[in-house]
């Protein structure tokens, strides 16, 4: 069993297509998850700024905010300027280039990311391995957490992780037989991060998998929380504290 | 006793399966306490049902008591069927491009053994409506609705669609299934109609079973879903 478990991909708030818990804390308690990195659903399914405001209002150290950034020219972006992102004090930001209709590898986005300098999280459905490789070539220091990678794209994901050492992988949906161990063997457990995408995606299966990986306890601890610290640039702080 | 209603061995062309072997499955089954798994060979689901079925039977013979065999029936190839040493028949209407209610499957229903069929909401080949149709035609044949229709947007409709057909069971494997949905399906259809399946090695056995193990279910309902129901359907000995 891992010493500390942090879910790097959690949602708070309502979704338009199901009746799901809006507060993740009861499920975190039930499944033995110590902390979670959280994005508010209003940022995804309504208005990015309103969702970020609701996210920061949660104000619980157990729920680490991952606000959504929409790069753009003045009047189109969230927040108004890239500089304001740093005022949030967030450790990780989330980008949704498909949902919010901006160009991930366009010069404007690259300029925002360079100025912000924070790791970013992005769902594979919002991009592609090829686009992320392009982003990594433009910004070689950019750390990227690829959310919801699924299991059907292992070949492409492996190519991306080979080409871009700044890419970490959320393992909640990496669920073809033995895939987490396969990735750990090739890229190291320090590039795999426990996350679920719950409550839209499942948290029970990934949480159980975490307890039953055929890896060393040290490797499992990395996936459960330690790799996230590496992604966020922490040293010895323990799971995005 | 944990029984996995829906498993596979072998490779699949669409994507990489890091561990497609029976040996790997048995090691994982031992790790988490799964007694037995029903398998079809992915070669049989794909291009060569007859050879894939032979491979599945060979695997079951190598690991006594650990694997049951779902022999694949390809309606185009009119695959020979057997009653001996198998759990039943596996159908995949979406791969074979033949609707579940097509008369070309008549030899399967005439065999009378349990049938596990891929189910996919809104598919022209395997929508849950077709399960209701064939269940009404063949009420004596236990019919497992694979993946409960696969897409979360269709889970509730699948449960309602087959509610009046007590020979239909909801198999909960699939990459979009959640522990929460398993509990919902038990409430909607009754836990006695819900079956644990993992889809391993296509999917990871641990993730699939984890959804049942950690779903917000009563212990009694979990016991039904994770093994007792399938043991009853297949008349398997229970401890």
Interface residues (C-beta under 8 A of the other chain):
Chain A: X17 X18 X20 X30 X31 X150 X151 X152 X153 X154 X155 X173 X175 X176 X177 X178 X179 X180 X181 X182 X198 X199 X201 X202 X203 X204 X205 X206 X207 X208 X209 X212 X213 X214
Chain B: X14 X15 X16 X17 X18 X19 X20 X24 X25 X27 X28 X31 X32 X152 X153 X175 X177 X178 X179 X180 X200 X201 X202 X203 X204 X205 X206 X207 X208 X209 X210 X211 X212 X213 X214 X215 X216
